[in-house]
Amino acid sequence: MTEISASLVKELRERTGMGMMDCKQALLETNGDITQAIEELRKSSGIKASKKAGRSAADGILQIQLVNSIGFMVEINCETDFVAKDGSFVEFSEEVIKTFSSGEYLELDQLMEGDLSDKREKLVQKLGENIVVRRVFISDDSADHTGIYLHSNKKIACIVCLKGGNEEVAKDIAMHIAATDPLAITPQDIPEETVKKEQEIFEAQSADSGKPEEIIVKMVEGKVKKFLSEVSLTEQDFVKDPGLKIKSLLDKNQAEVIQFKRFEVGEGIEIEETDFAAEVMSQIEKT
């Protein structure tokens, strides 16, 4: 039997809001796989989704630039928000986006060769934190119009490419995506595996409702349809005008979204949180 650590139970509890014993049991049933455990808890308890655990896994800022209808976006990470606001760190990030948007570099490895690599190392020594240019993105060069958006805190950014339309619509949709974080452009673009997983969760949640099977089938179909509308860009309500669907905004302006990319600082990175008090007590007990 897989041994379940207290820290893993704690993480699952923070991400789901469920009781400690429920979390431990779910982890035992899934051999310690926290992703599967979350799905099992959703099926059995009806919780809507996992919560984000703790603070952002990595701090830093995003930079974005539009050059000749091509969007360039980079994420530069550090360890704390204090350093993220430091003038020399911001200056370095501006140099990174300026270099990247020159169009000479297509890949991150290429970008970080030479001067930028040396400057990064010197900045690490100066500020005392690890600093990493984590990822980059270049938009489709076949777009008629490209919209960019960088939030005021430089933690969320987005690039949108349109066929047809105009610059204003492209900018509005970039801002909308930054706010709503859709999974795909249309419902048809949502991976089948994602849809199937949600359907299984909805079925499990409805199984104990006591309703007839045909009613449960319709309930699940309705929930899946609602899910697809919530995570598909074209089906969402426009944030600047909730009475207007994005697909209607696009039709009105004879536009089509052919690509979008949204960055959020630290997404997808896990950071180990240390309980220093517990660590000290552990050392005392050993002496």
Secondary structure, 3 states (H helix, E strand, C coil): CCCCCHHHHHHHHHHHCCCHHHHHHHHHHCCCCHHHHHHHHHHHHCCCCCCCCCCCCCEEEEEEEEECCEEEEEEEEECCHHHHCCHHHHHHHHHHHHHHCCCCCCCHHHHCCCHHHHHHHHHHHHHCCCCEEEEEEECCCCCCEEEEEECCCCCEEEEEEEEECCHHHHHHHHHHHHHHCCCECCHHHCCHHHHHHHHHHHHHHHHHHCCCHHHHHHHHHHHHHHHHHHHEHHHCEECCEEEEEHHHHHHHCCEEEEEEEEEECCCCCCCCCCCHHHHHHHHHHHC
